[in-house]
Amino acid sequence: MHNLLVVLQCILAVAIIAVVLIQPGKMDGFTNFSGGVTDTFFAKNKSKTRESMLIRLTAILGFLFAVVTVLLNMSKFK
């Protein structure tokens, strides 16, 4: 069981790194200081974009990584 959790944790770690590296940069955040309105089609429908899918996938992988880490620590003390 311990070996399976270690392998699963390594796979999740590599998956998190890959998903984070695929995400686009957030450098456009500095343009909002000028007071520009970002009321575009993509701003309104952000839940359907590739970027939002990657953010959601990162959160899910992070949660799974945390669960596997807790399980791994619990299995170590048995």
HELIX and SHEET records of a PDB file:
HELIX    1   1 HIS A    2  ILE A   22  1                                  21    
HELIX    2   2 MET A   27  SER A   34  5                                   8    
HELIX    3   3 PHE A   41  LYS A   44  1                                   4    
HELIX    4   4 LYS A   46  LYS A   48  5                                   3    
HELIX    5   5 ARG A   50  LYS A   76  1                                  27    
END                                                                             
